[in-house]
Amino acid sequence: MSRGRLIVVGGGQSGLAAARAGRDMGWEPVVLEAGPEPVGSWPRYYDSLRLFSPRRYSAFPGHPFPGDPNGYPGRDEVVEYLRGYADRLGVEVRTNARVIDVATDGPAFAVELVDGSSLVGDALIAASGSFGDPHVPTIPGREAFEGRVLHVADYRSPEEFADQRVVVVGAGNSAVQVAHELAEHAETSLAVRDRVRFAPQVIAGRDLHWWLRLTRADFLPPTVLGKLVTGTPVIGTDKYKRALEAGRPDQRPMFTAFSPDGVVWPDGSREEVDSVVFATGYRPHLPYLRSLGVLDRAAAPRHDRGVATSLPGLGFLGLEFQRSFSSNTLRGVHRDARYVVDALTRQPRGVTVA
């Protein structure tokens, strides 16, 4: 007997993980993906992106990642992996199905799509990720800056920046990786508010993720992990650290303002800059839930480990540090999916929607 219809908004890694968990627990999942295929935002990431976790630790349960299990897959490999996973999942996936609003219909959820169609479900999981809401901090003078400002979400490859003066803002994996490859084509600086922290890719002959699993550090809740680790480390070989030490790119304190033709550094000096790339993260992208009153003033969801705190039947997936350090990663999202679907299954529910 079916537990009812589980609507999953978003068909990337989080949405597919939610659909798998829902199917396994007796629900009838319907995945609504805004794009042309259920691969999430992966096709839109920069060309050289490569996972920091090996294939053996990046795979979903029961679906091995093709290739060397100890190798690190690139962007296009992940796209192909998710495409194959969706094909074998055996659930209903609707593409080009952008959700514009969700309302309650008694104990159920009424979902409106951009094409004017609608459907109703007994439970709903918002798994649309954050790629649609890249975060760029407010910095004085940006409006007058005559150069190019972009988020790493819009960056693809370094060739278009050849011979420019470029500043990359951020201290995480994407910032360092992008700055490193830009430095081969342009005069590049990495602007940071604190400092770049590094974690080795391999320790005593074992990949870092082997140790994270052995010590169960990958499963620690954020409240505990935050007491043990400060900041998010850049994971990789020593090449990034050596490159920064060699000044390619050089590392500087975050600039304080834009000027019309560049930036103003903390010591008051001004420098002409052609482009500024912000690798400053993303924010949850959940505009279709505004009418439900489940978002705070910053448009972030009110939840407890992915379960809405004010509306039964509603869950979230793919949030950063939702339950652990690996929550919004390929290797960790399926654990969160099982937790959230199980929690929704245990909640009291109304009449099943036909």
C-alpha positions as CSV (number, residue, x, y, z in Angstrom):
1,M,0.0,0.0,0.0
2,S,1.4,3.4,-1.0
3,R,2.0,6.0,1.6
4,G,0.9,8.6,-0.9
5,R,2.5,10.9,-3.4
6,L,5.8,12.5,-2.5
7,I,6.6,15.6,-4.5
8,V,10.3,16.3,-4.9
9,V,11.2,19.8,-6.2
10,G,14.5,19.6,-8.0
11,G,16.1,16.7,-10.0
12,G,19.7,17.1,-9.1
13,Q,21.7,14.9,-6.7
14,S,19.5,15.9,-3.7
15,G,16.2,15.4,-5.6
16,L,17.2,12.0,-6.9
17,A,18.4,10.9,-3.5
18,A,15.0,12.0,-2.0
19,A,13.2,10.1,-4.7
20,R,15.2,6.9,-4.0
21,A,14.5,7.2,-0.3
22,G,10.8,7.8,-0.9
23,R,10.5,4.9,-3.2
24,D,12.2,2.6,-0.8
25,M,9.9,3.7,2.1
26,G,6.7,3.0,0.1
27,W,6.0,6.5,-1.3
28,E,5.2,7.3,-4.9
29,P,7.7,10.0,-5.8
30,V,7.2,12.6,-8.5
31,V,10.4,14.6,-9.3
32,L,9.9,18.1,-10.8
33,E,13.0,19.3,-12.5
34,A,13.1,22.8,-13.9
35,G,15.8,22.0,-16.5
36,P,15.8,19.7,-19.5
37,E,17.2,16.6,-17.7
38,P,17.6,15.4,-14.1
39,V,21.2,16.4,-13.5
40,G,20.8,19.5,-11.4
41,S,23.2,22.4,-11.8
42,W,26.3,20.2,-12.6
43,P,26.4,21.1,-16.4
44,R,26.7,24.8,-15.5
45,Y,29.7,24.5,-13.2
46,Y,33.1,25.6,-14.6
47,D,34.8,23.3,-17.1
48,S,37.8,22.1,-15.0
49,L,35.8,21.2,-11.9
50,R,36.9,18.0,-10.4
51,L,35.5,16.3,-7.2
52,F,37.7,16.2,-4.1
53,S,36.3,12.8,-3.2
54,P,37.2,9.6,-5.1
55,R,34.6,7.7,-7.1
56,R,34.3,5.0,-4.5
57,Y,33.1,7.6,-1.9
58,S,31.1,9.8,-4.4
59,A,28.7,7.1,-5.5
60,F,25.1,6.6,-4.3
61,P,24.2,3.3,-2.6
62,G,23.9,0.4,-5.1
63,H,25.1,2.5,-8.1
64,P,28.9,2.5,-8.4
65,F,30.7,5.3,-10.1
66,P,32.2,4.1,-13.4
67,G,36.0,4.3,-13.7
68,D,38.9,3.9,-11.3
69,P,37.4,3.9,-7.8
70,N,40.4,5.8,-6.5
71,G,40.2,8.5,-9.2
72,Y,38.5,11.8,-8.9
73,P,35.6,12.4,-11.4
74,G,35.2,15.6,-13.4
75,R,32.1,17.7,-14.0
76,D,31.0,15.9,-17.1
77,E,31.4,12.5,-15.4
78,V,29.1,13.6,-12.6
79,V,26.5,14.7,-15.2
80,E,26.6,11.3,-16.9
81,Y,26.5,9.5,-13.6
82,L,23.4,11.4,-12.4
83,R,21.8,10.9,-15.9
84,G,22.3,7.1,-15.6
85,Y,21.1,7.0,-12.0
86,A,17.9,8.8,-12.9
87,D,17.3,6.4,-15.8
88,R,17.5,3.4,-13.4
89,L,15.6,4.8,-10.5
90,G,12.2,3.8,-11.7
91,V,10.3,6.9,-10.5
92,E,8.4,9.5,-12.3
93,V,10.6,12.4,-13.3
94,R,9.1,15.5,-15.1
95,T,11.6,17.8,-16.8
96,N,11.1,21.4,-17.8
97,A,8.7,21.5,-14.8
98,R,9.6,24.7,-12.9
99,V,7.7,25.1,-9.7
100,I,6.5,28.7,-9.1
101,D,4.4,28.3,-6.0
102,V,3.4,25.8,-3.3
103,A,0.3,26.1,-1.1
104,T,-1.3,23.9,1.4
105,D,-4.5,22.1,0.5
106,G,-5.7,20.8,3.8
107,P,-3.0,18.4,5.0
108,A,-1.6,18.1,1.4
109,F,0.5,20.4,-0.8
110,A,-0.8,22.0,-4.0
111,V,2.1,22.7,-6.5
112,E,1.8,25.2,-9.3
113,L,4.1,25.0,-12.3
114,V,5.2,27.8,-14.6
115,D,3.3,26.2,-17.6
116,G,0.0,26.6,-15.7
117,S,-0.4,23.0,-14.7
118,S,-0.6,21.8,-11.1
119,L,-0.5,18.7,-9.0
120,V,-1.2,17.7,-5.4
121,G,0.9,15.6,-3.0
122,D,0.8,14.2,0.5
123,A,4.4,15.4,1.3
124,L,6.9,17.6,-0.3
125,I,10.7,17.8,-0.3
126,A,12.4,21.0,-1.5
127,A,15.6,19.8,-3.1
128,S,16.2,22.6,-5.6
129,G,19.6,23.5,-4.2
130,S,21.2,26.9,-4.1
131,F,22.8,27.4,-7.5
132,G,20.0,29.8,-8.5
133,D,21.0,32.2,-5.7
134,P,24.8,32.9,-5.8
135,H,25.9,35.1,-3.0
136,V,27.9,38.3,-3.7
137,P,28.7,40.4,-0.7
138,T,27.8,44.1,-0.7
139,I,31.0,46.2,-1.2
140,P,31.1,50.0,-1.5
141,G,31.6,51.4,-5.0
142,R,30.5,48.4,-7.0
143,E,28.0,50.4,-8.9
144,A,30.7,52.7,-10.2
145,F,33.2,49.9,-11.1
146,E,33.6,49.8,-14.9
147,G,35.2,46.4,-15.0
148,R,33.5,43.0,-15.0
149,V,32.0,41.5,-11.8
150,L,30.8,37.9,-11.8
151,H,30.2,35.0,-9.5
152,V,31.9,31.7,-10.0
153,A,28.5,30.3,-11.0
154,D,29.1,32.3,-14.3
155,Y,32.7,31.3,-14.7
156,R,33.6,28.6,-17.2
157,S,37.3,28.7,-18.3
158,P,40.3,31.0,-17.9
159,E,41.0,31.7,-21.6
160,E,38.6,34.6,-21.8
161,F,40.5,36.4,-19.0
162,A,43.9,36.2,-20.8
163,D,46.3,39.1,-20.0
164,Q,43.8,40.7,-17.7
165,R,44.3,41.8,-14.1
166,V,41.9,39.6,-12.1
167,V,40.9,39.3,-8.4
168,V,39.2,36.2,-7.1
169,V,37.4,36.6,-3.8
170,G,37.1,33.6,-1.5
171,A,39.1,31.1,0.4
172,G,37.3,27.8,-0.3
173,N,37.9,25.0,-2.8
174,S,36.3,26.8,-5.8
175,A,38.1,30.1,-5.1
176,V,41.5,28.5,-4.9
177,Q,41.0,26.2,-7.9
178,V,39.7,29.0,-10.1
179,A,42.4,31.4,-9.0
180,H,45.1,28.8,-9.6
181,E,44.0,28.1,-13.2
182,L,43.5,31.9,-13.9
183,A,47.0,32.6,-12.8
184,E,48.3,30.7,-15.8
185,H,46.5,33.2,-18.1
186,A,46.2,36.4,-16.2
187,E,47.8,38.4,-13.4
188,T,45.7,37.0,-10.5
189,S,45.2,37.7,-6.8
190,L,43.2,35.8,-4.3
191,A,41.4,38.2,-1.9
192,V,40.5,36.6,1.5
193,R,38.9,37.8,4.7
194,D,40.8,35.4,6.9
195,R,43.2,32.9,5.4
196,V,43.2,29.8,3.2
197,R,43.3,26.6,5.2
198,F,44.5,23.3,3.6
199,A,43.7,19.7,4.2
200,P,45.8,17.0,2.5
201,Q,44.2,14.8,-0.2
202,V,46.2,11.8,0.9
203,I,47.3,10.9,4.5
204,A,49.6,7.9,5.1
205,G,48.7,6.5,1.7
206,R,44.9,6.8,2.2
207,D,42.6,9.3,0.7
208,L,41.3,11.8,3.2
209,H,37.7,10.5,2.8
210,W,38.9,7.0,3.9
211,W,39.9,8.6,7.2
212,L,36.7,10.7,7.4
213,R,34.7,7.5,7.2
214,L,37.0,5.5,9.6
215,T,36.8,8.2,12.2
216,R,33.1,9.0,11.4
217,A,34.0,12.7,11.2
218,D,31.9,12.8,8.0
219,F,28.9,12.0,10.1
220,L,29.5,14.6,12.9
221,P,26.7,17.2,13.3
222,P,27.7,20.7,12.5
223,T,27.5,21.8,16.1
224,V,30.2,19.3,17.0
225,L,32.3,19.7,13.9
226,G,32.4,23.5,14.4
227,K,34.2,23.0,17.7
228,L,36.9,20.9,16.0
229,V,37.4,22.6,12.7
230,T,37.6,26.3,11.9
231,G,36.6,27.3,8.4
232,T,36.3,25.1,5.4
233,P,39.6,23.7,4.3
234,V,40.8,23.5,0.7
235,I,41.3,19.8,-0.1
236,G,43.9,18.7,-2.6
237,T,47.5,18.0,-3.4
238,D,50.2,20.4,-2.4
239,K,50.1,22.1,-5.8
240,Y,47.6,24.8,-4.6
241,K,49.6,25.5,-1.5
242,R,52.9,25.7,-3.4
243,A,51.3,28.0,-6.0
244,L,50.1,30.5,-3.3
245,E,53.5,30.4,-1.7
246,A,55.0,31.2,-5.0
247,G,52.6,34.1,-5.6
248,R,50.8,32.5,-8.5
249,P,48.2,33.6,-7.5
250,D,49.3,35.9,-4.7
251,Q,47.1,36.1,-1.6
252,R,45.9,39.4,-0.2
253,P,43.6,40.7,2.5
254,M,40.1,41.4,1.1
255,F,39.8,44.8,-0.6
256,T,37.6,47.4,1.1
257,A,35.9,49.0,-1.8
258,F,35.7,49.2,-5.6
259,S,36.9,52.2,-7.5
260,P,35.7,53.1,-11.0
261,D,38.7,51.4,-12.5
262,G,39.7,48.8,-9.9
263,V,39.8,48.1,-6.2
264,V,41.0,49.8,-3.0
265,W,43.2,47.6,-0.8
266,P,43.1,47.7,3.1
267,D,46.3,49.9,3.1
268,G,44.5,52.5,1.0
269,S,46.3,51.7,-2.2
270,R,44.3,51.6,-5.4
271,E,44.9,49.2,-8.3
272,E,43.4,49.0,-11.7
273,V,41.5,45.7,-12.1
274,D,39.7,44.2,-15.2
275,S,37.6,41.5,-13.6
276,V,36.5,40.4,-10.1
277,V,35.3,36.8,-9.6
278,F,33.4,36.1,-6.4
279,A,33.6,32.5,-5.2
280,T,31.6,33.4,-2.1
281,G,29.1,30.6,-2.0
282,Y,25.3,30.3,-2.5
283,R,22.1,30.8,-0.5
284,P,19.1,28.4,-0.4
285,H,16.9,29.1,-3.5
286,L,13.4,28.4,-2.4
287,P,11.2,31.3,-3.8
288,Y,8.3,28.9,-4.4
289,L,7.8,28.4,-0.7
290,R,7.4,32.0,0.3
291,S,3.6,31.8,0.7
292,L,3.9,28.9,3.2
293,G,5.6,31.0,5.9
294,V,8.4,28.5,6.3
295,L,11.3,30.8,5.4
296,D,13.0,33.4,7.6
297,R,13.8,37.0,6.8
298,A,16.9,35.9,4.8
299,A,14.7,33.5,2.8
300,A,16.4,30.5,4.5
301,P,14.3,27.6,5.6
302,R,13.3,27.1,9.2
303,H,14.1,23.4,9.8
304,D,15.6,20.9,12.1
305,R,18.0,18.6,10.2
306,G,16.0,19.0,7.1
307,V,12.5,18.7,8.5
308,A,10.4,21.9,8.5
309,T,9.7,23.1,12.1
310,S,6.4,24.8,11.4
311,L,4.7,22.7,8.7
312,P,4.2,18.9,8.8
313,G,4.9,17.0,5.6
314,L,7.6,19.4,4.4
315,G,11.3,18.6,4.2
316,F,14.5,20.0,2.7
317,L,17.5,18.5,1.1
318,G,20.9,19.8,-0.2
319,L,21.4,22.5,2.5
320,E,24.9,23.2,3.5
321,F,25.7,21.5,6.8
322,Q,22.1,20.3,7.0
323,R,23.1,17.3,9.3
324,S,26.8,16.9,8.7
325,F,29.8,18.2,6.9
326,S,28.9,16.1,3.8
327,S,25.2,17.0,3.7
328,N,25.1,18.7,0.3
329,T,27.6,16.4,-1.4
330,L,27.2,13.4,-3.5
331,R,28.7,11.2,-0.8
332,G,26.4,12.4,1.9
333,V,23.1,13.5,0.6
334,H,21.6,10.0,0.5
335,R,22.0,9.7,4.3
336,D,20.1,13.0,4.7
337,A,17.5,11.8,2.3
338,R,16.8,8.7,4.3
339,Y,16.6,10.7,7.5
340,V,14.2,13.3,6.1
341,V,11.9,10.8,4.3
342,D,11.8,8.7,7.4
343,A,10.8,11.7,9.6
344,L,8.1,12.7,7.2
345,T,6.8,9.1,7.1
346,R,6.5,9.1,10.8
347,Q,4.5,12.4,11.0
348,P,0.7,12.2,11.3
349,R,-0.9,12.7,7.9
350,G,-4.2,13.4,6.4
351,V,-6.1,11.5,3.7
352,T,-3.9,10.1,0.9
353,V,-4.3,12.0,-2.4
354,A,-5.4,9.8,-5.3
